[in-house]
Amino acid sequence: MNIAIMMRLRMIDFLLDYYGSVGRSELIDFFGIGEATASRDFALYLEKVPGNAVLNPVSKRYVKTETFKRKYL
């Protein structure tokens, strides 16, 4: 996995822990990536850390679960 992807996964992990939710827009704005890349990053995060977040279909944001544990420190 390259360093850019790892940085984005760390950002997802941090924002979930600190704010309780995160959406694609945070990654797009901070890293200057496209929507498809942000979507792939969330899919990869959920694959690597299953059960840490769930998608809220109304807000279209990923929300921290009660079993959340930081993986990328």
C-alpha positions, 0 to 999 in steps of 0.5 A: 500500500502506498503512502498516500493511501495510508495517509488517507486511511489514517485521516479516516481513522482519526476523524471517526475517533475525534468527531464520530463521523466522516464523509468523502468531502473531508478527504476530497477537500484535504487531499485534493482527490476525486470522489471515486478515490475517496469512495475506494478509500472508504471501501478499503478502510472498511475492509481493513477494519471491519465493524469500525464504522457504518454508513448513515444513508441519510447523511451519507457519512460514515459513523463510528460504531460502539466497537470502534478501535483506532487502527492507524495511529 
